Amino acid sequence: MALVLNQEQEMLRDSAMVFLRENAPVSQLRTLRDSRDETGFSPDLWQSFAEMGFTGVLIPEAYGGLGLGQVETGAIMESIGRNLSAVPFFSTAVVAASLLARHGNEVQKQKYLKKIADGGIVMALAVDETGKHQPQRQGLRSVPGGSGFRLNGAKTFVVDGHVADTLIVAARTSGAEGDQGGISLFLVDRKAPGVNVERTVMVDAHNAARIDFSEVDVSSGAVIGKPGQGWPVLDDALDIGRIALAAELLGIADAAFERTLDYLKERKQFGKIIGEFQALQHRAAHLYSEIEITRSLVLRGQQMLDEGDSGAAAMVSAAKARAGATALLAVQEGVQMHGGIGMTDEFDIGFFMKRQRVAQELLGDSNFHADRWARLSAY
């Protein structure tokens, strides 16, 4: 398959780019940060985002969505990365929507998918419990109790967890912390008795949450899939989230590179435009090459997920690892080639550096995915 977008995918990308550039640019994120907005995004913007159809990209048409795939989702995520748009698209319309659409039962699909497509609900995946992504280390326990199960434990770095209407919580019903077996996924109301949510503002001005679960009762109908057999479901959803983050990182790299090129064409030093200096030209050319290689790798990972290829997981990890490294290079080069002004808060390039750091860490950093790729490739 050619490593280029088709006409329809390009149209979707351009539509998302224009919409977000006009309605959710970097300046909006700055305003949300400076005003200490507790929601972290504009509900009106989220509703407009849904009216454009973007929230239904991974939802089947039977449930009010567009029924598209990872390539199309990546086009939207890339646009979000280029504009640093603050919307709960990743947590709700990518991870939660794909998990429910692919693995939820009919009752769960009917209850949640149309609401996601309409922008009427925010959802969040609660999986990590430590400072680093270790999805198999599930210490939060679920035991039989009440009308189904009782949850006890804590989660951290739950993206959009502070405003989510419903949480998808990974818990251990049996086995030891590092086992793949014995993991279950539960749908939990954020306002249920025993759920304590602490909003945390990340370095990139986006919001996450630390969530404690104390004797939280959930019904047996709240289980996604079968109890104790949730690892394949979780792993599948995580890979969809990872390739989406890789696309966002690609967008961050693109935007940082474009802003740096514009600056090189404007800034004068020693009576010359600094873009005329050969050393800076070489650095810009190298960065361009790295971004284009990464673009092909990310697109191939998206295609393989859409095709159901058995090697998709390894390709996703390769894409996430490289996208994180490429975006890091892009923002570092951007700050350095902007000179002293690149270090100031009044200049937007710093926002891209901070978001790159967070997006690289979410669902596994470059080291995590390099190791995972090696293991999946039998090294």
N, C-alpha and C positions, 0 to 999 in steps of 0.2 A: 504494500500500500504506500502511495506517495506521501512524503512527509510535508504536506502542505494542507491548508484548510481548503475545503470546497467553497463554492460561491455562497451557499446558505450559511455556512459557519462563519465566513468573513462578514456577512451582513449582520449576524447576531453579535459578533465581536464589535463591529463598528457602532451598532445601535447601543450596546452597553457602554462603550467608550464615550460616546456623545452624551448619553444620559448622565453618567457619573461625573464627567468633566463639568457639566453645567449645574448639577444638583448636589454633588458630594465630592468636591475637590479637597485638596490638602488644607485649604483655608478653613473648611468646615471642621476638620479634625482639630485644628488649632483652637477654634472657638469652643468646641466641646471640652477640650482639655482646660483651657483658661477659665471657663465658667464652672468647672468641676461638675459637669452634668452627670447626674447619678445614673441615668439610663445608659448613656454612652453612645447613643445614636438617636436620630430623629424618627419618631414613630410615623410621622406624615411621609417622610422620605421612604420608609420601609413599605408603606402602603402603596406609594407610587411605583416603587420597585416591583411590587407584586402585580400591579395593574399592567405593567409592561410585559408580564409573563415570565420574568426571570426566576421567580421563586419556584416555578413549576417545572424547571428544566429536567429534573430527574424523576418526576412523578408521572406515572402512566396517564394517558389521556382519559381512561375510564374514571380517574379520580380527580379530574380537572387540571391535569398538568400537560406539559408539552411532549412527554415521552421521548426525550432526547438522551444523550449519553455524556461520557466523560470529556470528549473533545469539546462539545458545546459548553459544558460546565467550566472547562478550563479557559475558554474564551472570555467568559464573564469574570472568572477569578483573576485573569491577567489584567482586565480592565480595572478591577478593584485594587490590584497591586499598583498599577500605574497612578491611580488617583488617591491611594491610601483611604479609600472610602470606608466610613464606619457604618456597616450594616451587618446584621446577624445572618448573612447569607451562608457562610461556611458552616456554622453550627447547626442551623435549622434546615436550609434548603439543600445542603450537600450531605453532611454526615447523617443527620436524623432522617431526612427524607429517603435517602438511599437505603438505610438500614431497615426502615419500615416497609418500603416498597419491595425490597428483595427478600425480606425474612419475616415480616409481620404477618399475623393471621388476618382473615378478612375483617373481623370486628375492629382490629387495630387500624387497618388501612382505612376503613370507612370513617373512623373517628378522627384520625389525624391528618391524612394526606391532603384532603381538600382544604383543610384549614391552613396547612403550610402553603399550598398553591395560592390561596387567597390572601396570604399575609396576615391571617388572623391569629397566628400562634407563633411563639418562639420556643424552640427546644434546644437542649444542650446535652452533650455526651459527657458523663462523669466517669473517667477511667483512671487517671493517674493519681497516685497517692504520695509520690516523692518528688523531689526537685527535677528528676530526669524521667523521661518516658520509659516506663517498664510495664507494658500492658499485661504481662503474665503475672506480675506481682500484685495480686489482689488480696489485700488484707481485710477489706470490708466484708463482713460475714452476713450471710442470710441463712436463717434457720426456720423450720416450720413453725408457724404461730398464727393465731387469729384465724382469718379466713384464707390464709395462704402462706406468706413468709414475713419474717421480721428482720429488718436491716439494722446493723450496728457497725459504725466505722466512719471514715472521713475520706474526702476527695479534695484535691487541690488543682489549681489551674483549669477550672471548668470554664471554658470560654463562653461568655454570655450567660453563665449560670446564675448571675444575680438578678436577671430579668426573665429567665426562662419560665414559661408556664408549666412545662413538663420536662423532667429530667430522664435521660436514659442512663441507668446506673449499672455498672459492672460490679458484681459481687461474687463471693466464693461460697458455694453451697457444700463443697467437699474438697478434700485434698489439701496439699501444702501450698504456700504462697506462690511458688514458681511454676506450679503445674498448669498445663493447658486444660486438662480435664477439671471438671468441677466448677467452672465459671458459668454464671447465669446473668442475663440482662433483664432489668426491670424498668417499667415505666412508672415514674414516681411524680406525684404532684409536688411542685416546689413548696406549696403552702401546707402540705400535710403535717399533722402533729409529729413532732420529733425531728423535723428537718430544720436545721439552723444554717442560714446562708450569710456569709461574710463577704461583701464586695471587696475586691482587690483591684487596684489600678496598676496595670503593667507599665513597663518603662516606655512603651510605644503609645501611651495614652488610651489604649483600648482597655476594656474591662473583662475581668474574669471573676472567679469566686472560689472561696474555700467553703466546702459544705460538709457539715457534720450530720450524721444520721444516728439518732438515739431511739431505739425501740420503735422504729418506723414500720407500721403494718402496711403490707401491700397484698392485693388479692392474687390468686393463682392466675387470673386472667390478665395480669399485668406483666407476665413473663413473655419475652420475645423469644420464640423458638421453644426448645425444651429445656427444663431445669438441668443444670450441670453440663449442658452441651452448647454453651454459648460462645466458646472460643472461635470456631470457624466463622460465626456470624460477626463477632467483634473484629476479627482479623480482616474480614472482607470490607467492613465499614471503614476501618482504619486506613486501608490501602486507598480507598476512594477519597478519604480526607487528605491523605498524604500527596496524592497526585494533584489534588486541587491546590494544596499549599505550594507545591512545586510551580504550578502555573502562576500563583500570586507572586512568588519570589522572582519568576521570570519578568513579570510586569514591573516589579520594583527595580530590577536590574535595568530594564529598558528605560524607565523614567529617569533613573539616576544618570544613565549614559546620555540621554537626550539633553538633560539639563546641563550636564558637564560640557557637552559639545557646544551648546549655545553660549556658555560662559567663555569657552576657549576662543570663540569667534568675536567676542565683545571686549574682553579684558586686554588692556595694553600694558606692556612693560618694556622699558628701554626703547620706547618709541615704536614698538611693534605689537601687533596682535599676537597674544601668546600662543594661539593655535598655529602660528608659523614656525614655532620652535620644533625641530625634528624629534627631540626626545619626547615631547608631549604627543606628537603625532603617532609615534611608535606605541606609546602606552594606550592611546585611544584605539588604534588598530587591533592591538592584542585583546583589549576588552570586547570590541565588536565581535571578534572571532569566537571568543569564549561564550558570548551570549547566543550566537547563532548555533553553535554546537549544542548548547543546553536546550535551545528551542526545539531542535530535532529530537533530542532524547525525551523531553517532556511529552511532546506530541506522540511519540511512539508508545510511551507508557500509557497514555490515554487510549490510544487505539487498541492496544493489547487488552486492556480492561474491558473495553466495549466488545471485543471479539471473544472474550472468555478464554484467552490464551493461557495455557498452563504456566507459562513463564512470566506472566504479568507481574506477580509479586516482586520478583527479582528486578524487573525493569522499573517498577515504581520506586524501589529503594535506590536504584542507580540514579533515577531522575531527581528524587528528593535530595540525595546527597550532593549531586552536582549543582542543582539549582541553588541550594544554600551556599555553596562555595562561590558560585558565579555572582550571586547577588551581593555577597560579602565583598568580593573584589570590586564590584561596581560602586558600592557606596563608599568604600575606602578610597578608591581612586577619585570619586567625585569630591569627597571632602578635601583630599590632598591637592587636587588640581584647582579647587576653588581658593586654596590658600587660607589665610586667616579668617576670612568671612565665612568659610565653610564650617567653622567651629562655633559660630554664633547661633543662638536660638532664633534670631529674627530671619535666618535663612532656612528655607524648607528642606535642604538636603539632609539635615540632621534627623528629620522625621523619617526619612527613608532608611537611614542607618538603624534607627531604633526599631522600626517595624521589621526590618530584615532579621534583626537579632531574635525577635520573638517568633517570627514565622519559621525560622530555621529550627528553633527548639521545639515547637509544637509537633507532637506525634513523631518525635525522633529527630535528632540533629544529624549532621553529616557523618559523624563517627558511628552513630547507631546504625545508620543505613548502609554505610560501607561494610560494616560487620555483618549486617543482615543479608546484604547482597552476596557476600562471600559464602555465608552458610547456605543460602538457597542455591548457590552455584556449585556446591559441593567442594569448596576449597578447604 
